[in-house]
Amino acid sequence: MIGNGAGGWLMGGMWLFPILFWILIITGVVLIIRWLAAREGPVSTVPAESPLNIVKMRYAKGEIDKQTFETIKQDIEGSDHEK
């Protein structure tokens, strides 16, 4: 028998260190991914335009005439009062 037996205990416990190492690595990667995902926030930070603003822009661009604009505007404002 070579040595005093302490090497046998150390060698028997050496399998634990690689497992702990990989657990720490995987945990670190998961935490970094969660941190990055939380940091980015919502995909779109641009507020949605109101229907009336969209119609105003279409009228300003000349896509619709005044009568169509007024009709759509009345429909939009009428639907707001129904809510």
Residue frames as a rotation matrix with the C-alpha (Angstrom) as fourth column:
MET 1
0.586 0.810 0.000 0.00
0.810 -0.586 0.000 0.00
0.000 0.000 -1.000 0.00
ILE 2
-0.542 -0.757 0.364 1.48
0.764 -0.625 -0.162 3.32
0.351 0.190 0.917 -1.06
GLY 3
-0.492 0.313 0.812 0.59
-0.237 -0.946 0.220 6.55
0.838 -0.084 0.540 0.80
ASN 4
-0.994 0.085 0.074 -1.49
-0.062 0.137 -0.989 6.96
-0.095 -0.987 -0.131 3.90
GLY 5
-0.476 0.868 0.142 -4.95
0.862 0.492 -0.123 6.63
-0.177 0.064 -0.982 2.36
ALA 6
-0.156 0.425 -0.892 -5.70
0.135 -0.885 -0.445 10.38
-0.978 -0.190 0.081 2.08
GLY 7
-0.818 -0.210 -0.536 -5.22
-0.471 -0.292 0.832 10.22
-0.331 0.933 0.140 -1.68
GLY 8
-0.822 0.565 0.070 -8.01
0.543 0.742 0.394 7.71
0.171 0.362 -0.916 -1.98
TRP 9
-0.058 0.825 -0.562 -10.47
0.769 -0.322 -0.553 10.08
-0.637 -0.464 -0.616 -0.28
LEU 10
-0.271 -0.112 -0.956 -9.40
-0.283 -0.940 0.190 12.99
-0.920 0.322 0.223 -2.48
MET 11
-0.967 -0.111 -0.228 -9.63
-0.250 0.257 0.934 10.97
-0.045 0.960 -0.276 -5.65
GLY 12
-0.590 0.807 0.001 -13.05
0.806 0.590 -0.048 9.73
-0.040 -0.028 -0.999 -4.63
GLY 13
0.176 0.675 -0.717 -14.27
0.591 -0.655 -0.472 13.30
-0.787 -0.340 -0.514 -4.17
MET 14
-0.725 -0.577 -0.376 -12.72
0.063 -0.600 0.798 14.69
-0.686 0.555 0.471 -7.34
TRP 15
-0.621 0.567 0.541 -15.82
0.755 0.248 0.607 13.92
0.210 0.786 -0.582 -9.40
LEU 16
0.248 0.771 -0.586 -17.67
0.886 -0.426 -0.185 16.59
-0.392 -0.473 -0.789 -7.41
PHE 17
-0.270 -0.448 -0.852 -15.59
0.184 -0.893 0.411 19.54
-0.945 -0.046 0.324 -8.66
PRO 18
-0.987 -0.057 0.152 -16.34
0.159 -0.146 0.976 19.18
-0.033 0.988 0.153 -12.40
ILE 19
-0.212 0.977 0.030 -20.06
0.912 0.187 0.365 18.91
0.351 0.105 -0.930 -11.60
LEU 20
0.271 0.271 -0.924 -19.97
0.710 -0.705 0.001 22.03
-0.650 -0.656 -0.383 -9.44
PHE 21
-0.693 -0.609 -0.386 -17.99
0.145 -0.642 0.753 23.83
-0.706 0.465 0.533 -12.12
TRP 22
-0.862 0.386 0.329 -20.61
0.380 0.062 0.923 23.10
0.336 0.921 -0.200 -14.82
ILE 23
0.115 0.913 -0.391 -23.48
0.991 -0.080 0.104 23.98
0.064 -0.400 -0.914 -12.50
LEU 24
0.002 -0.196 -0.981 -21.88
0.433 -0.884 0.177 27.38
-0.901 -0.425 0.083 -11.87
ILE 25
-0.927 -0.371 -0.062 -21.25
0.084 -0.365 0.927 27.93
-0.367 0.854 0.370 -15.59
ILE 26
-0.554 0.786 0.273 -24.82
0.685 0.245 0.686 27.03
0.473 0.567 -0.674 -16.58
THR 27
0.260 0.640 -0.723 -26.29
0.924 -0.383 -0.008 29.15
-0.282 -0.666 -0.691 -13.78
GLY 28
-0.364 -0.495 -0.789 -24.14
0.249 -0.868 0.429 32.10
-0.897 -0.040 0.439 -14.84
VAL 29
-0.976 0.022 0.216 -25.23
0.212 -0.117 0.970 31.81
0.047 0.993 0.110 -18.48
VAL 30
-0.157 0.987 -0.019 -28.92
0.904 0.151 0.399 31.62
0.397 0.045 -0.917 -17.49
LEU 31
0.228 0.222 -0.948 -28.59
0.750 -0.661 0.025 34.67
-0.621 -0.716 -0.317 -15.22
ILE 32
-0.712 -0.540 -0.448 -26.83
0.105 -0.714 0.692 36.67
-0.694 0.446 0.565 -17.93
ILE 33
-0.810 0.472 0.348 -29.51
0.450 0.119 0.885 35.80
0.376 0.874 -0.309 -20.48
ARG 34
0.155 0.912 -0.380 -32.29
0.978 -0.086 0.193 36.77
0.143 -0.401 -0.905 -18.06
TRP 35
-0.056 -0.260 -0.964 -30.52
0.509 -0.838 0.197 40.03
-0.859 -0.480 0.179 -17.25
LEU 36
-0.940 -0.332 -0.084 -30.11
0.082 -0.457 0.886 40.91
-0.332 0.825 0.457 -20.93
ALA 37
-0.516 0.821 0.244 -33.74
0.692 0.232 0.683 40.05
0.504 0.521 -0.688 -21.68
ALA 38
0.305 0.631 -0.714 -34.99
0.924 -0.377 0.061 42.23
-0.231 -0.678 -0.698 -18.81
ARG 39
-0.362 -0.569 -0.738 -32.72
0.375 -0.814 0.444 45.09
-0.853 -0.116 0.508 -19.89
GLU 40
-0.924 -0.045 0.380 -34.05
0.381 -0.189 0.905 45.27
0.031 0.981 0.192 -23.44
GLY 41
-0.592 0.761 -0.265 -37.63
-0.294 -0.510 -0.808 45.94
-0.750 -0.401 0.526 -22.35
PRO 42
0.403 0.843 0.355 -40.55
0.125 0.334 -0.934 45.83
-0.906 0.421 0.030 -24.75
VAL 43
-0.162 -0.462 0.872 -39.89
0.892 0.310 0.330 45.29
-0.423 0.831 0.362 -28.41
SER 44
-0.182 0.172 0.968 -41.66
0.676 -0.693 0.251 48.46
0.714 0.700 0.010 -29.53
THR 45
-0.482 -0.024 -0.876 -41.37
0.776 -0.475 -0.414 51.61
-0.406 -0.880 0.248 -27.46
VAL 46
-0.971 0.213 0.107 -43.14
-0.113 -0.807 0.580 53.76
0.210 0.552 0.807 -30.05
PRO 47
-0.548 0.829 0.108 -46.68
-0.091 0.070 -0.993 54.49
-0.831 -0.555 0.037 -28.87
ALA 48
-0.493 0.470 0.732 -49.44
0.852 0.433 0.295 53.39
-0.178 0.769 -0.614 -31.18
GLU 49
-0.988 0.154 0.032 -51.05
-0.138 -0.944 0.300 56.22
0.076 0.292 0.953 -33.08
SER 50
-0.384 0.922 0.058 -54.69
-0.036 0.048 -0.998 56.99
-0.923 -0.385 0.015 -32.53
PRO 51
-0.139 0.406 0.903 -57.08
0.907 0.418 -0.048 56.31
-0.397 0.812 -0.427 -35.40
LEU 52
0.845 0.493 -0.208 -57.86
0.395 -0.837 -0.379 60.00
-0.361 0.238 -0.902 -35.67
ASN 53
0.245 -0.843 -0.478 -54.18
-0.426 -0.537 0.728 60.89
-0.871 0.025 -0.491 -36.06
ILE 54
-0.531 -0.409 0.742 -53.81
0.402 0.650 0.645 58.27
-0.746 0.641 -0.180 -38.79
VAL 55
0.315 0.743 0.591 -56.77
0.922 -0.092 -0.375 59.75
-0.224 0.663 -0.714 -40.69
LYS 56
0.815 -0.070 -0.576 -55.35
-0.036 -0.997 0.071 63.26
-0.579 -0.037 -0.815 -40.26
MET 57
-0.226 -0.972 -0.061 -52.03
-0.253 -0.002 0.967 62.12
-0.941 0.234 -0.246 -41.70
ARG 58
-0.391 0.145 0.909 -53.74
0.776 0.583 0.241 60.43
-0.494 0.800 -0.340 -44.65
TYR 59
0.720 0.688 0.088 -55.69
0.651 -0.627 -0.428 63.64
-0.239 0.365 -0.900 -45.33
ALA 60
0.553 -0.594 -0.585 -52.53
-0.303 -0.797 0.523 65.73
-0.776 -0.112 -0.620 -45.06
LYS 61
-0.512 -0.785 0.349 -50.76
0.020 0.395 0.919 63.45
-0.859 0.477 -0.186 -47.55
GLY 62
-0.355 0.456 -0.816 -53.65
-0.898 -0.410 0.162 63.76
-0.261 0.790 0.555 -49.97
GLU 63
-0.999 -0.038 -0.011 -54.58
-0.040 0.973 0.228 60.07
0.002 0.228 -0.974 -49.78
ILE 64
-0.291 0.956 -0.044 -58.21
0.951 0.284 -0.120 60.93
-0.102 -0.077 -0.992 -48.94
ASP 65
-0.448 0.206 0.870 -60.40
0.309 -0.877 0.367 63.91
0.839 0.434 0.329 -49.76
LYS 66
-0.839 0.087 0.538 -62.10
-0.463 -0.634 -0.619 66.28
0.287 -0.768 0.572 -47.28
GLN 67
0.174 0.985 0.012 -65.48
-0.883 0.150 0.445 64.55
0.437 -0.088 0.895 -47.44
THR 68
0.390 -0.111 -0.914 -63.95
0.132 0.989 -0.064 61.14
0.911 -0.096 0.401 -46.73
PHE 69
-0.707 -0.706 -0.035 -61.88
0.197 -0.149 -0.969 62.66
0.679 -0.692 0.245 -43.92
GLU 70
-0.569 0.556 0.606 -64.97
-0.786 -0.585 -0.201 64.21
0.243 -0.591 0.769 -42.31
THR 71
0.470 0.771 -0.429 -66.95
-0.614 0.635 0.469 60.97
0.634 0.043 0.772 -42.64
ILE 72
0.106 -0.520 -0.848 -64.20
0.408 0.800 -0.440 58.88
0.907 -0.300 0.297 -41.06
LYS 73
-0.834 -0.425 0.352 -63.64
-0.079 -0.539 -0.838 61.51
0.547 -0.727 0.416 -38.36
GLN 74
-0.131 0.874 0.467 -67.34
-0.937 -0.263 0.229 61.45
0.323 -0.408 0.854 -37.42
ASP 75
0.585 0.313 -0.748 -67.29
-0.187 0.950 0.251 57.63
0.789 -0.007 0.614 -37.32
ILE 76
-0.315 -0.804 -0.503 -64.24
0.448 0.341 -0.826 57.62
0.837 -0.486 0.253 -35.07
GLU 77
-0.861 0.002 0.509 -65.58
-0.373 -0.684 -0.627 60.29
0.347 -0.729 0.590 -32.74
GLY 78
0.164 0.986 0.030 -68.97
-0.855 0.127 0.503 58.58
0.492 -0.108 0.864 -32.69
SER 79
0.426 -0.052 -0.903 -67.41
0.154 0.988 0.016 55.26
0.892 -0.146 0.428 -31.71
ASP 80
-0.715 -0.698 -0.034 -65.50
0.203 -0.161 -0.966 56.97
0.669 -0.698 0.257 -28.87
HIS 81
-0.535 0.586 0.609 -68.77
-0.807 -0.569 -0.161 58.25
0.252 -0.577 0.777 -27.38
GLU 82
0.424 0.733 -0.532 -70.32
-0.541 0.676 0.500 54.76
0.726 0.076 0.684 -27.53
LYS 83
-0.251 -0.640 -0.726 -67.67
0.225 0.691 -0.687 53.30
0.941 -0.336 -0.030 -25.22
